[in-house]
Amino acid sequence: VKESACLYAEDLIPFSRKPLFLVVDSPNSHAFRPIPNYFGAPLVCLLSPTKSPNNINSAARAGTLFTLFLYSPLTAFCLISTITDLDSAKHRDAQEQLARVMKEIGHLLRSLSSVDAAYKRFAEDPFLRTLVQRYVFCTYALRLHRSFRDKPDCRPACYPELPKDLLEHSLLQQTFMAFAERMEVSAVFK
């Protein structure tokens, strides 16, 4: 029996007549994965993980890890890497390194032909481009992190799916690992 006060993927179909960009952060986010695109307008849906590893401290934050990655990727990275203290110089350096990773993600999103046209369309808007870049960073960090690596339910998903040649791109991996090494936590991501 469906709850009348809940939002279902089917409820959003009329809104897909125009370009639609959704961020679903819910323990039931997987229910939004099969939104049919009857009208052919660009449609992107970023979905939160349905679970979180037990060793990630959720009491230290409000909201979910997924929201934290989309809002403040450096803070989220520090949380999953158990970095508790950054002096101002190290924080500034970390922001610069993170900017390099985001720049590489943005370049790959624009240049790879395998990236769905909907992502390219939404990347024209600076706010949505930033969300997609942060989503890719989140996905990448959680795919490589040892606490999340073998737990697909603990990693975000998206529709349409991002291509493997983006998520496994050697230049992105080098840039990400350089960031992790600079933060002195590369062992967590090997």
Residue pairs with C-beta under 8 A, 6 or more apart in sequence:
2 8
8 31
9 31
9 32
9 33
9 34
9 35
12 20
12 22
12 32
12 35
13 35
13 36
13 38
16 35
16 36
16 37
16 38
16 39
16 41
16 43
17 39
17 41
18 41
19 41
19 42
19 43
19 118
19 121
19 122
20 41
20 42
20 43
20 44
21 42
21 43
21 44
21 122
21 128
21 131
22 32
22 35
22 43
22 44
22 45
22 46
23 45
23 46
23 70
23 131
24 32
24 45
24 46
24 47
24 48
25 48
25 63
25 64
25 66
25 67
26 48
27 50
27 51
28 50
29 47
29 48
29 49
29 50
29 157
30 47
30 50
30 157
32 45
32 47
32 159
33 45
33 47
33 157
33 159
34 159
35 43
35 45
35 159
37 43
42 117
42 118
42 121
42 122
43 118
43 159
43 160
44 118
44 119
44 122
44 132
44 158
44 159
44 160
45 158
45 159
46 70
46 131
46 132
46 135
46 156
46 158
47 156
47 157
47 158
47 159
48 64
48 66
48 67
48 156
49 65
49 66
49 142
49 153
49 154
49 155
49 156
49 157
50 153
51 151
51 153
51 154
52 58
52 64
52 65
52 154
53 147
53 148
53 151
53 154
55 147
56 65
56 79
56 80
56 147
57 79
58 65
60 79
61 68
61 79
65 76
65 79
65 80
66 138
66 156
68 75
68 76
68 79
69 76
69 77
69 134
69 135
69 137
69 138
69 141
70 131
70 134
70 135
70 138
73 98
73 102
73 134
73 137
73 138
74 91
74 94
74 95
74 98
76 138
76 141
77 83
77 98
77 141
77 183
78 84
78 86
78 183
80 141
80 142
80 145
80 147
80 148
80 188
81 145
81 180
81 183
81 185
81 188
82 185
83 183
83 185
86 94
93 182
94 179
94 182
94 183
97 178
97 179
97 182
97 183
98 137
98 179
100 175
100 178
100 179
101 137
101 172
101 175
101 176
101 179
102 130
102 133
102 134
102 137
104 171
104 172
104 175
105 133
105 136
105 137
105 172
106 123
106 129
106 133
108 115
108 166
108 169
108 171
108 172
109 115
109 119
109 120
109 123
109 129
109 132
109 133
109 136
109 166
110 120
110 123
112 163
112 165
112 166
112 169
114 163
114 165
114 166
115 162
115 163
115 166
116 160
116 161
116 162
116 163
118 160
119 132
119 160
119 162
122 128
122 129
122 132
123 129
123 132
135 156
135 158
136 162
136 166
136 167
137 176
138 156
139 155
139 156
139 158
139 162
139 167
140 167
140 172
140 176
141 176
141 189
142 148
142 154
142 155
142 156
143 149
143 155
143 167
144 176
144 189
144 190
145 188
145 189
146 188
146 189
146 190
147 154
148 154
148 155
166 172
176 189
177 186
177 189
180 186
180 188
180 189
